[in-house]
Every structure is written in C-alpha cells, then in structure tokens.
Amino acid sequence: MKRITGTVLLIALTLSMLAGCSQSTGTKKKVGIIQLMDHTSLNTIKNAFDKEMEKLGYNDKNIEYSFKNGNGDTNTLASIANEFQGKNLNAVVAIATPAAQSVAKLANKTPVIFSAVSDPIGAKLTSSLTHPNKNMTGTSDEVQVDQILEKALEVQPKLKKIGLLYNKGEANSVTNIKNAKAYLLKKNIQVEEAAVSSVNEVQSAVNVLSSKCEAIFSPNDNTVASAMAAAGKAAIKAKIPFYTGADSMVKDGGFLTVGIDYEELGKETARMTDQILKGKKISELPVKVFKTDLNIYVNKKTADALEIKLPESIIQNKKYKEL
C-alpha cells in the first residue's frame, strides 16, 4: 500500500513539474519592436523602455523580443511589418509616427503600443485619445509649439522673421508646422519655410534659412533630428538660434526647447505594454499625452557660442535645465 502511494505521489509530482514547464513555455510573451531610425530621442525611448520592462519583471525566461530598425526607410518599415505579421506576436511596440503607421495593418489582430507620436489622430492611428478605437494606443510627444515660440520671443523680443525646417513626409511635423504658422501669424512674425526629404538635405537648408532669417525652428522632426549635430553647427556658424521640438535635439547642438523628458516617455510606453500583456484591452488605455510639467532645455555651449545672454525669466524658472 505504501509502495503504491509512493508511486502515485511520484507520478503526481512528475506531472506537476511537466505542467509547470509547459505553462512556463506557453506563457512566454512575444513582442515585436519597430523603431523608425537611430537618433538620440528614439534611442532614449528604446533604452528606457528596455530598462523599465526589466524592472516590471520581464526577462529572457518570460518574454521574447523581436527588435527591428527601419533606418528611416519606408520600404524597410513595410518589410518589417510584413515580417511581424507572421510571428504570432502578443503585442507590437512602434517608436515614432512612421513606424506606427507602418504596423497599423497588424492592429486588426495584434495590439499596437506606439511611442513618440505627436498627433495620433492626425496620423490616423486612432479616432480618440481617451477611447482608442483601432487597437492602437501609446504615448504622445505632442510638441507645445506655442510655449517654445514664446520662449524664443523672450530671448529675441525683436524677432521679425523665423525659418521653419521640417520634412513634409512626416505627419507629426506637418501638424506642428501648421501650429507654428498659426502662432507666428498672431504675432506678426514672418515665416520662411524649408522642406527636406532626407538627412543629406538638412545642413544646406539650415544655411539657406540662416541667410534669410533671425532664427530657425524645427519640431520633433525625425529627419532633422538625425542631422542635428551638423545642423546645429551650421546655425552656430551663422550666429542663428535654432529652436527645436525635443530635448535630444537641443542636446545634439540645438539651442532651446520646452518639452518632455523622452526617458519618461519610454518608461510609460513600457508600463502600457505591461498592462496589455497582462490582459488589459487597448480601448481601456487612453493615449498618454505629456502636456504639463514640461522643462525648459538649453544647450549652454550653444548659447555661449551664439553669445546669447538668457533673460532672467528663463534662468530663474524652476523648470530650467542646461544640457
């Protein structure tokens, strides 16, 4: 009787162990990550996302990532989206607007969490920020254009003409430039536009605008951001302040912005991904828009090179940060 009982217990224990192994393997989550290209803002988001997911308890035993970089090419993004389609993923994380748009077709079966999308509605990723309805949600780095240009006028109160530099192919940039034009029209400030389609065109566009304007503004445009080091040097050489839509662009050589910390954007994207993987529906997760508690970022080396003395209204602001 004891031998039979012992045998039964051994079988039960073995089955339990096998079930545990099966459960562990079966619950391993698969997440695809698609990033538009390499530049400081997007890399900061990805790094912060990775660290936060680790803090949330994810490791190689319970999650499998497929990370792909589009290198700024729409054809590559489309190819990655097609590849993801056959992977039976539990979720897709898309970093930057074009990357999110490229995987939108996957959302009919797979939840998509985007990051750094300035205008999710304009990009047709959702019809509502509060109640996402296309199986896509995430974090928005909506640029507070008015606040940036207000600071520009504090630095340059006699500003008469400003150059607007962006890529017309980026939906986020089109929205932000439209907002910039509306603000500048109210202030009776003239505008000179320069549209670029590739990184190689950015520096020459800065040179052209510098010859016509007293300042330059670019939103969080991925094409401009990728060439920011060279663009910043060109603006400094021309003694022209270059206002930007992202702190990373200031860090890479721009002059000033008012905006979010992109590391926090990456962390929040991870938290939302965690909730989706744990069963929460996309429709229950409003798009997170960072509009308040923004910092004033200034590149001190750039300011010194431009021989600009910042007004006390900026320096004494508790949200002022030097990069």
C-alpha positions in Angstrom: 0.0 0.0 0.0 2.9 2.4 0.9 4.7 1.5 -2.4 1.5 2.2 -4.4 1.0 5.5 -2.5 4.7 6.5 -3.1 4.3 5.7 -6.8 1.2 7.8 -7.1 2.9 10.7 -5.4 5.9 10.4 -7.8 3.6 10.4 -10.8 1.7 13.3 -9.5 4.9 15.2 -8.8 6.3 14.4 -12.3 3.1 15.6 -13.9 3.1 18.7 -11.9 6.6 19.5 -13.0 5.8 18.8 -16.6 2.7 21.0 -16.3 4.9 23.8 -14.8 7.4 23.6 -17.6 4.6 23.5 -20.2 3.0 26.6 -18.5 6.3 28.5 -18.4 6.9 27.8 -22.1 3.3 28.5 -23.1 3.1 31.9 -21.3 6.3 33.3 -22.8 5.2 36.6 -24.4 6.4 37.6 -27.9 6.7 41.4 -28.5 7.8 43.0 -31.8 9.5 46.4 -31.5 9.9 48.6 -34.6 11.9 51.8 -34.5 12.0 54.4 -37.3 15.7 55.1 -37.2 18.6 55.9 -34.9 18.7 59.3 -33.3 19.0 60.5 -29.7 15.3 60.8 -28.9 14.2 57.5 -30.3 17.2 55.7 -28.8 16.5 57.2 -25.4 12.9 55.9 -25.6 14.1 52.4 -26.6 16.7 52.2 -23.8 14.2 53.5 -21.2 11.6 51.0 -22.4 14.1 48.1 -22.0 15.1 49.1 -18.5 11.5 49.6 -17.4 10.3 46.3 -18.8 13.1 44.6 -16.8 12.0 46.4 -13.7 8.5 45.2 -14.3 9.8 41.6 -14.2 10.4 40.7 -17.8 13.4 38.7 -18.8 14.5 36.1 -21.3 12.5 33.4 -19.5 9.1 35.1 -19.9 9.4 37.4 -22.9 10.9 37.2 -26.4 11.6 40.5 -28.3 12.0 41.0 -32.0 13.6 44.4 -32.4 13.9 45.9 -35.9 15.2 49.3 -37.0 13.7 50.8 -40.2 16.8 53.1 -40.7 14.4 55.8 -41.9 13.3 54.0 -45.0 9.6 53.4 -45.6 10.2 50.3 -47.7 12.2 48.8 -44.8 9.4 49.6 -42.4 6.8 47.9 -44.6 9.1 44.8 -44.9 9.4 44.7 -41.1 5.6 45.0 -40.7 5.2 42.0 -43.1 7.7 40.0 -41.1 5.9 40.8 -37.8 2.6 39.7 -39.4 3.8 36.0 -39.5 5.3 35.9 -36.0 2.1 35.5 -33.9 3.1 38.3 -31.6 1.3 39.3 -28.4 2.0 43.0 -28.9 3.9 45.4 -31.2 5.7 48.5 -29.9 6.2 51.2 -32.5 8.7 54.0 -31.9 7.9 57.2 -33.9 4.9 58.1 -36.1 6.1 56.5 -39.4 6.9 53.3 -37.6 3.4 53.2 -36.0 1.7 53.9 -39.3 3.7 51.0 -41.0 2.3 48.4 -38.5 -1.2 49.8 -38.3 -2.4 47.0 -40.5 -1.3 44.5 -37.8 -3.7 46.0 -35.3 -6.7 44.1 -36.6 -5.2 41.0 -34.8 -2.4 42.4 -32.6 -2.5 45.3 -30.1 -0.1 48.1 -31.0 1.5 50.4 -28.5 3.1 53.4 -30.1 5.6 55.9 -28.6 6.6 59.4 -29.7 3.6 60.1 -31.9 2.9 63.8 -31.8 -0.6 63.6 -33.4 -2.1 60.1 -33.1 -5.5 61.3 -34.6 -3.9 63.2 -37.5 -1.7 60.2 -38.2 -5.0 58.1 -38.3 -3.8 55.7 -35.6 -7.0 56.3 -33.5 -10.1 58.5 -33.7 -10.0 59.2 -30.0 -7.2 59.9 -27.4 -9.4 59.0 -24.5 -11.0 55.9 -26.0 -8.6 54.4 -28.6 -10.7 52.5 -31.2 -8.3 51.0 -33.6 -6.5 48.6 -31.3 -3.7 51.1 -31.0 -2.7 53.3 -28.1 0.5 54.6 -26.6 2.4 57.8 -25.7 2.4 61.1 -27.4 5.2 63.6 -27.5 2.9 66.4 -28.7 5.0 69.4 -29.2 3.9 72.5 -27.3 4.8 74.8 -30.2 3.3 78.0 -28.6 5.4 77.5 -25.4 8.6 77.0 -27.4 8.0 80.1 -29.6 7.0 82.1 -26.5 10.5 81.4 -25.1 12.0 82.3 -28.5 10.4 85.8 -28.2 11.7 86.1 -24.6 15.2 85.5 -25.9 14.6 87.6 -29.1 11.9 90.1 -28.4 12.6 91.9 -31.7 12.3 88.8 -33.8 10.9 89.6 -37.2 11.4 86.5 -39.3 11.9 82.8 -38.5 12.7 79.8 -40.6 10.7 76.6 -40.3 12.6 73.5 -41.2 10.9 70.1 -41.5 10.1 67.0 -43.6 6.7 67.2 -45.3 6.6 63.4 -45.3 6.3 63.2 -41.5 2.7 63.7 -40.4 3.8 64.9 -36.9 5.9 67.6 -38.4 3.1 68.8 -40.7 0.8 69.3 -37.7 3.4 71.1 -35.7 4.4 73.4 -38.5 0.8 74.3 -39.0 0.5 75.2 -35.3 3.7 77.2 -35.6 2.4 79.2 -38.5 -0.8 80.0 -36.7 1.1 81.3 -33.6 3.5 83.3 -35.6 0.7 84.9 -37.7 -0.9 86.2 -34.5 2.5 87.7 -33.5 3.0 89.3 -37.0 6.3 87.4 -37.4 7.3 86.5 -41.0 7.9 82.9 -41.9 10.4 81.2 -44.3 9.8 77.5 -44.9 12.4 74.9 -45.9 11.1 71.3 -46.5 13.6 68.4 -46.7 13.1 64.8 -47.7 16.4 63.3 -46.5 19.1 63.8 -43.8 21.5 64.9 -46.5 19.4 68.0 -47.3 19.2 69.4 -43.7 22.5 71.2 -43.4 22.1 73.1 -46.7 18.6 74.0 -45.7 19.9 75.5 -42.5 22.4 77.5 -44.5 19.7 78.9 -46.7 17.4 79.8 -43.8 20.2 81.4 -41.9 20.8 83.8 -44.7 17.2 84.9 -44.7 16.0 84.6 -41.0 16.9 85.6 -37.5 16.1 82.2 -36.0 15.1 78.7 -37.0 12.5 76.3 -35.6 12.1 72.6 -36.2 9.6 70.4 -34.4 10.5 66.9 -33.3 11.1 66.0 -36.9 13.0 62.7 -37.2 14.8 63.7 -40.4 16.1 66.9 -38.9 16.9 65.2 -35.6 19.1 62.7 -37.3 21.2 65.5 -38.8 21.0 67.8 -35.7 24.8 67.7 -34.9 25.6 69.1 -38.3 22.6 71.4 -38.4 23.4 72.8 -35.0 27.0 73.6 -36.1 25.7 75.3 -39.2 23.3 77.5 -37.2 26.1 78.4 -34.7 28.4 79.4 -37.5 25.7 81.7 -38.9 25.0 83.1 -35.4 21.4 81.9 -35.6 19.5 80.4 -32.6 18.0 77.0 -33.6 14.8 76.3 -31.5 13.7 72.6 -31.5 10.8 70.4 -30.6 12.8 67.9 -28.5 15.4 67.9 -25.6 17.6 65.5 -27.5 17.8 67.9 -30.5 19.0 70.6 -28.0 21.5 68.1 -26.6 22.8 67.4 -30.1 23.5 71.0 -30.9 20.2 73.0 -31.0 19.7 76.0 -28.7 16.4 75.8 -26.8 13.2 73.9 -26.4 10.3 73.4 -24.0 9.3 69.8 -23.7 9.2 66.4 -22.1 11.9 64.0 -20.9 12.0 61.3 -23.5 13.2 58.8 -20.9 9.9 59.1 -19.1 8.1 58.6 -22.5 9.9 55.3 -22.9 9.1 54.2 -19.3 5.4 55.0 -19.8 5.4 53.0 -23.1 6.7 50.0 -21.1 4.1 50.4 -18.4 1.3 50.4 -21.0 2.9 47.4 -22.8 2.9 45.5 -19.5 -0.8 46.2 -18.9 -1.6 44.9 -22.4 0.4 41.8 -21.9 -1.5 41.2 -18.7 -4.8 41.3 -20.4 -5.9 44.9 -20.4 -7.7 46.0 -23.6 -6.3 48.8 -25.8 -9.7 50.6 -25.5 -9.2 50.8 -21.7 -5.8 52.6 -22.1 -6.1 56.3 -23.1 -3.2 57.7 -25.1 -0.8 59.3 -22.7 -0.1 62.9 -23.8 2.6 64.8 -21.9 1.4 68.4 -21.9 2.2 69.6 -18.4 5.2 69.8 -16.1 7.5 70.5 -19.1 11.1 71.5 -18.8 13.0 74.4 -20.5 16.1 72.8 -22.0 19.0 75.0 -23.1 22.3 73.9 -24.6 24.7 76.1 -22.6 27.6 75.6 -25.1 25.4 76.6 -27.9 24.2 79.7 -26.0 27.8 80.7 -25.3 28.8 80.2 -28.9 25.9 82.4 -30.0 26.9 84.9 -27.4 23.3 84.9 -26.1 22.6 86.1 -22.6 19.4 84.4 -21.5 16.8 86.5 -19.8 16.2 86.0 -16.0 12.7 84.9 -16.8 14.2 81.7 -18.2 17.2 81.2 -16.0 15.2 81.7 -12.8 12.4 79.3 -13.9 12.4 76.2 -11.7 12.0 74.0 -14.8 15.1 75.4 -16.4 17.7 72.8 -17.3 21.1 73.1 -19.0 22.2 70.3 -21.3 
